[in-house]
Each structure stands twice: as C-alpha cells, then as structure tokens.
Amino acid sequence: MAGIRKKDQKIMDRIIECVEDYYSDYNSSPSIQYIASELEISKSTVHRYLMEMHEKGLVEYSSKCIKTERIKKQDNRRVRVPIVGNISCGAPEFAEEDFEEYVSLPVSLFGEGDFFILRTHGDSMIEKGIEAGDLVVVRKQNFASAGDIVVALVDGETTLKYFYPEPEKKQIRLHPANKNMDDIIVKECNVQGVAEHIIKRI
C-alpha cells in the first residue's frame, strides 16, 4: 500500500505542477485533455485524481476551472500602479510628471513588476488598436527588444512607438502603427518602459 500511495502522490504533484505552469503561461486552467496529454495518462484518470484532490482540499475543481493554493493566492494579490499624465501617440511631447491617481491591478492578469500607466492621445498607434484615451500599462525598464512598443524619451520628450534599433546605420527607428505617418529616426533614445497591456473604455 505504501508504494501505491507514493505513486498517487507523485501524480498529484505532477497535476498541480501542470495546472500552475499552464496558468502562468495562459492565465486560465488547462483542460482535462491537456493534463492527460502532458502526463501521458487517460482523461478518466485525471478526472478521478482531480475529484480526489478536490475532496482533500488540494485543489478547487469544477467544470470551469482548476485552482491550486498558489493560484488562489496569486488571484488575490494586487499591485498599486500610478497613472502618469498623458503621452503622445503622434508627435512626441512632454509627459506630465505628476501622478493623476493610483489604480490597483490584479497580479493574475498583469503580472508582477514595477509598472506605470499612461493615458494616450493621437492616432499614430491606431493600427495596433491603441486609441486616444486608452490607458497603456507600461513595465518600467530601460531596455527593449526589437519590435517592442516602448515609451521612448527623445531629447527630453516622450512618445509611444515600436522600437527598432538599426546598429548598422547607427540609428534607432521609432515606428508608428499608422501607415499615414513616418518613422521617427534618432541616433539614440532613452527607453522608459515597454507597453504590455491596454485598458480601454467600451
């Protein structure tokens, strides 16, 4: 019997790990089929284990979701983020330094880190779905990868654009998501953060 219990516990641990990894990547629960495929066991076995784990309080299991203790704790955690004035989605302009207010964002949706929120105006990022009045959640960092949407500081002015370094030309191309607008070409710029989410009013 001890051997069977040990085997059962190992499968339970693997199910919990699978659920938490999936939730971390997709912010939702995996299907029974997904867990079965990952663990190479049958769907009925996964269902039986989840029912037993639910009864033991190891997970919350329903037809809609599977939650472990770690996921439940993460769902309740929030991060306080300041809204920092306006940022241009057209020509660069000075950003307001005073915080308008703070908002509380759930970690389960926005992740952890140092964020700020900027209110946009202009239409240079319209083809990305970023419109005037949208709130852009920006991860505060001083580096970016090619293709990231960044808050760039150029000669003391800020703008929201795609970031494309072109070292062979010794320049950086800040690209708008609007076919009617031209790229901004600079020798250097200060990356203030990378845009990760858009909050819209419906």
Order of alpha helices (4+ residues) and beta strands (2+ residues): alpha-alpha-alpha-beta-beta-alpha-beta-beta-alpha-beta-beta-beta-beta-beta-beta-beta
